Amino acid sequence: MDKTHLLSDQDEPKYDHPALANTATGQWKGSGLEATAPPPEEIPAVPGYENLGPGYHDVPPPPVGFQHPQPPAASPNRQWDIPAISEDLAREAFVEYASSSCCYSKKPPKEMVLTDLQALNTYRYRLETFTETRSTEWASEPYNGQLVDGMNGVAPGPWDITVSVPALFQDSETGVRIPHTASIKGCHSCLNLGKSACNRCVTSGRIQCERCNGLGFNTDQQRCNRCQGVGRVKCRDCSGVGSTPCNTCQGRGQLLCYIKLKIKWTNNIYVQVMDKRSGFPVDLLEFATGEVLLADMNALVYPVVSFPDESVNTASRKAIQEHQAQFSTSCRVLQQRQTIELIPVTRVHYAWKEKTHIFFVYGAEHNVFTKEYPAKCCCTIS
């Protein structure tokens, strides 16, 4: 069975202030709400970024000469198979499996007679392609006296900015302000006032008294102590002034506009398990541990060509072709890694009460799978 996993990009996370980027975690950190970008007609033109609008624009990868990977050195002759597990180990694994459920009788593992153990070792091929994508967007934040460098030099291109690459083969993202793109603009949300009309009191500064529902007196026809009989009290949201600080500029009235560069690293994974058509569900092997037979890492890896099982060679060739077609023109490939694992699987035949049964022991953990346990009981917990 061909089992392929291609990791897709996740939804874009929500950020706070884009200028305060933590490159170690890829999180935008700030103390308030993120300001929005000004309307397109108010965005200044920056050489090299004239067509950049308010939304994210993916940046094509830099042109580089494609280098054909070289075939790896021939692997030394070795034994690629692992023999079937011993009878003692098979019995021990089945005893532990029976103990995992209160509904399973403990008699079959103790009384069974093992009749045959067959090694059905399975290969798992994995290709990881670690890529980097970049995108740009106009962004802004409240102006608090930050450096404005828009006129001090030429803005570098998206791929001219050096950013430290995080740990290989781990998804991550970060963002930085592109130098020489900053300028100061009046806040478009509050028209440079730094404040917005209070939505609760609609600029009046007063709201209906909740204790007397605006009547000015209580159920005993006594004057309301809270509003002193007026029926209205000071608005809590604006403290009675009728306006609140603008959320966009945080009361400053001005915004620092700049171009934000977003960098995203993605580990794209292809996995294929070679099914022996043994009746064992290979999906169970996703988290099973095996023995690594081959590990090859390079900027670009070469397809495996000399593995004894031809299905592994075919899987490697297919995976590398698919990743090359998918990522070579859409993002920058930083590193590739391919591995071949041998996952031990043993099919155990046993007899119990004059009937034959089968169970599988798989992975280095010696997990057990069986389609039907021969002796179950119905138990309830009172």
N, C-alpha and C positions, 0 to 999 in steps of 0.2 A: 504494500500500500504506500502510495506517495503522500507523505505528510509534510506540508510546507507552511511555515509561519513567516509572513512578512510584516514586520512591525510598522504601523502607520503613525503619522504625526498625530499628536494629541491636540485637543482643543487649546487654543491660546489661553494662557493664564491671565488673570487680571493683575495689573501692576499698580504700585503706588508711584512716587516720584521717579520718572525715568532717569533723571540725572544722577541719582544716588544708586549706582549699580554695584552689587556685590558679586564680583567675578568668581568667587569660590562656589557660591550656591546658585548663581544665576537669578537671584531674586532682586526685584526693585524694592528699595527700602526708602521710606519717607515718613514724615510725621503727619501728613494730611492727605486730602484727596488729590488725585492726579488732575491737573488742569488739562483741558481739551485744546486741540490745535485750533488756531484762528481760522476763520473762513478762508477759502482758497484765494479770494481777491485781495486779502490782506497779507498773504504769505510772501515774503521777499524772495526774489530770484537769487539763487546761488549757482555760480558757474559749475557745470557738471551735474547739477540736480534741477535743471529748469523744469522738467516735466514731472517732478515729484508732487503728488497730491497729498491729501490728508490721510489716505489709507496706506497700508503696508505695500511695498513694491519689492518683489523678489529680485535679487541681483544675480545675473548669470555667473557661473563660476569663471575664474580667470582662465584665459587660454593657456594651456600648457601642452607641450608635446607628449603624445601618448607613448609610454614606454612599455614594450612587450615584456611581461614577466618571463624570467628564465625558469626552465623546469628544475625541480629540486633534484638534489643528488639521489641516486638510487638507494632505497632503503636496504639495510642488511637483511639477509635471510633470517627469518624467525618464525616461531610457531604462532599463527594467528588465531588459533582456536583455544578455548578453555574447556577442559574435560567436564563432564557432568559432575555435579556435586556428589558427595558420598551419601550412603544410605543413612548414616547417623545424622548428618546435617539436614537431610531431607525430612527425617522424622522429627528432629528438633524444631525445624521451621514450622511443620504442620501442627505440632503441639502448641507452639506459641500462637499460631493463627486460631486454633480452636479456643484458646483461652481468652481471645479478644472479644468474644461474645458470650453472654450468659445463656443464649439460646442454643449454643452448640454443645453437643455431648462430647465428653473427653475420651470416650471409648474408641472411636475410629483411629486416632493417632497412636493409641497404645496397643490396640489389637490388630492393626492392619498388617498385611504381608506385602512387602514391596516386591513387585514382579519385574519392573523395568524402569530404568532411568535414561533418558535421551537428552543429549546436549543440543539445544536449538539456539546457540549463541547468535545474537542479533547485532548488526552494525548500525550505528547512528552517525550520519554525516551532518556537519554543521558548518555553515559559512557565515561569517560576520563581516559586514562592510561598514566601517566607521566614516561617516560623512559630515561635512560642514556646509551649512547654508547661511546666507546673509540676506537681510532685507532692510529697507530704510523707510522712514516715515517722519513727517513733520510732527513735532511734539512741543509742548510748552509746560512751564511751571511758574508759580508765583515769583515775581522778581523781588529778591531781597538783597540786592547789591552784589550779585554774582558777577564773575568776569564776563564781559561781553567782547568776544574776539572776532566778530564777523568781518571787520575791516582790516584785520591784522595779518592776513595771509590768504593763501589759496586753500580751499577745502580739499583734503585728500580724498581719493576714491574709496569706495567701500572696501575693496580688497587691499588697499594700501595701508590700512590701519592694523597695527600689530596687536593681536589679542592672544594671550596665553591659552594653549589648548589644555583642557582638563584631562582627567584620567581617560586613557583609551578605552573604547568599547563600553562607555557609560553615557547614557543620555544626559544632556545638560544644556543650559542656555544662559546667556547673559546679554547685557546691552551697554552701550557707551554713547556718549555725546560726540558727534563728529566735530573736530576742531574747525574753527573759522566759519561756523554756520549760525552763530548766535546773534540775536538782535532783540531790542526791547520794543514791545508793542503794547498799546492800551488794551485793557481787558475788553473783549467783545461781549462778554456775558453781562457786565454791569455798566458798560459804556464809560469805563475809566473811573467810576464813582467809588468802587471798592465795597459797595453794599448793594443789597437787593431788598425789594419789598418783602416784608414778613408775610408769609402765606397764612399764618394762623389768624392774625388780627387785621390783615389787609391794610397795613400802614397806619391803622388808627391807634395802635398802642394799647388798646383795651379790648377785652373779650367778655363774653357773658359769664356771670358768676355761676359756677357749677353747683354751689350749695343751695341757692334759691332759684336756680334756673332763670335768672334775670328778672325775677319778680320784685326783689328788694325786701321781701319778708318771708318768714318761714311758715310752716303749717299752723303755728299758733298765732299767726298774724303779728308776730313780733319782728322788729327790724332785723334784717340779716346782719350778723356781726362781721361777716367776711367782707361784704361790699358796702357796709354801712348804709344799706337801704338804696343804694344807687342802682344795683342790678348788674354792674360791670366792674371788672377788676383789671389790674395791670397784666398784660400779656407776658407769660413766662418765657416764651421763645425769644422775644426781642427786648425783654426787660422794660417794655413800655415806650421804646423809641420808635417803633413802627418799621424798623429795618433790621436786617441781619447781615453779617459779613458775607461777601460773595464767596461761594464755594470754589469758583474757578480760580480767582486770584488771591483767595484767603484774605480779602480786605485790603490788598495792596494797590489795586487799581491798575497794575502793570503786570505784563507777562514777559518772561524770557523765552523766546521762541528759538528752536534749534532743530537740527536733523538728528534723529536717533537711529543708531545702527544696532540691529538685533542680530545676534549670532546664535545659531542653534546647532548642536552636535547630536547626531542620532546614530544609534547602533542598529543597523538593519540586519535581521537574522533570517537565514534560510535553514530549515532543518528537514531532513528526510531520514526515515527509519526504514530499513530493508526488511520487509515482512517475509517470514519463512512459510506463511500460510499454514501455520501449525494450530490454528484455533485460539491462539493467545491474542488478546486485544492489545495492540501495540500502543494505544493511547496511554496505557498504564506506565509506559516507559518514559514518559515526559520528565518525571522527577526522579527516575531511577539512576543510580550511579554505575558507571562502567569503567573499564580500563582504557585509557587514552593510548591508541596505537600510533597515531600520527598527529603532530601539531606543527602547523606551518603558518608563519606570520611574516608579512612583508607589505610594502606599499601597494603592490598588486600581487596576488598569488597566482600560481600556475595550476591548471587543473591536474588532479591526481590521475595518473595514467598507468601505473604499474601495480595497483592493488590487486591481490589475488581474486577478489570478488568483483566481477565486471560491473555489477550494479552500483557499486560505490564509485567507480571511475565515471560512470554515466551520470550519477547524481552530482558529482563535483563539476563536471563539464557543463551540465545544465544550470547549476546554481551560479557559476561564474559568468556565464553568458547572460543570464537574466539580470544579475546585479550590474553588469557592465552596461547593458542596454537601458536600465532604469535610472542609474545614478551618474553616468559619465557626463551627461549633458545638462543635468539639473542641479548638481551640487559638486563640491570638491571632495574627492575620495582621499582620506588621510591615511587609512591603514585597512588591511584585510587580514583575516585569520580564518583558517579552516582546520577542523579537527575530525578525526575518525575515532569513534569509541566502540569497543566491543562490550556489549551488555550481556552478562551471563543469564541464560534462560534454560532451565531444565524441566522437561516434562516427566512427571512421576506417575507411573502406573502402579496401582495397589489393589489388593483384594480384601474385602471385609464382608463377612456374612454371605459368602458365596456369590458376591457380586464384584465386578471390577469397576474401578473409579479412576479419575485422573485429577491431578492438581499440578500447578506450575510454581516453581521457585525462581524468582528473577531478581536481578540487580545485586550489587554488592551488599545491599541491606538484607538480602534473603527474604524478600517479601513473598507472600503466597497469594495465588489466585486460583479459585475453582468455581466452575459454573454452578455447581450444586453440592452443598455439604450433605453427606449421607445420613446424618442423625441430628435432627433438630427437635427442640421441645418448645412449647408455648409457655412463656413465663410472664408474670405481671408483677409489678412492684406496687405493693399496697402502702 
